[in-house]
Amino acid sequence: MPATVEAKTVHEFKASAERVFDAWLDPAKVRSWAAQPVPGMPAFDIRKVEIDARVGGKFTFSDMREDGEAVHWGYYLEIDRPHRLVFSWFTSEEEEEENNSTVTLTIEPIENGCRATIVHRMDERWADYIGPTANAWSFMLQQIEQDFETGAGGA
């Protein structure tokens, strides 16, 4: 097993664990929160959000950027609504062959909402990207909460 590093972020929601969990598996909701450009990263236009929400099912997200289409995909490894979602995360065929990039979303109820923790475990060669990766996941969690507040994406 190759050495790995982890990017981690935590966000507290005023929404229920079920609502936060479902925001990750509903294509319309994902399209809404994923469409917001992450600060410090290139602007993009979401092209595809496909989700086969079952263990072993695949998801594909793609967006068009200045330098072409960026495709992200993976496979659901664990789906335990509303507590835990585990999936692989790839951006290239080489990464998929190596199969050493895993994202774990853990959701726990707290008073007046829930706490979501994301841990993205990846090959140690990506150590320089731990900060930006954690920031990107944090921004996505913030966008989910913003969608809940505005009702965007049917959230």
HELIX and SHEET records of a PDB file:
HELIX    1   1 ALA A   17  ASP A   22  1                                   6    
HELIX    2   2 PRO A   27  ALA A   34  1                                   8    
HELIX    3   3 GLU A   93  GLU A   98  1                                   6    
HELIX    4   4 GLU A  124  TYR A  129  5                                   6    
HELIX    5   5 ILE A  130  THR A  150  1                                  21    
HELIX    6   6 ALA A  152  GLY A  154  5                                   3    
SHEET    1   A 7 THR A   4  PHE A  13  0                                        
SHEET    2   A 7 GLY A 113  ASP A 123 -1                                        
SHEET    3   A 7 THR A 102  ILE A 110 -1                                        
SHEET    4   A 7 ARG A  84  SER A  88 -1                                        
SHEET    5   A 7 GLY A  68  ASP A  80 -1                                        
SHEET    6   A 7 LYS A  58  ARG A  65 -1                                        
SHEET    7   A 7 ASP A  45  ILE A  51 -1                                        
END                                                                             
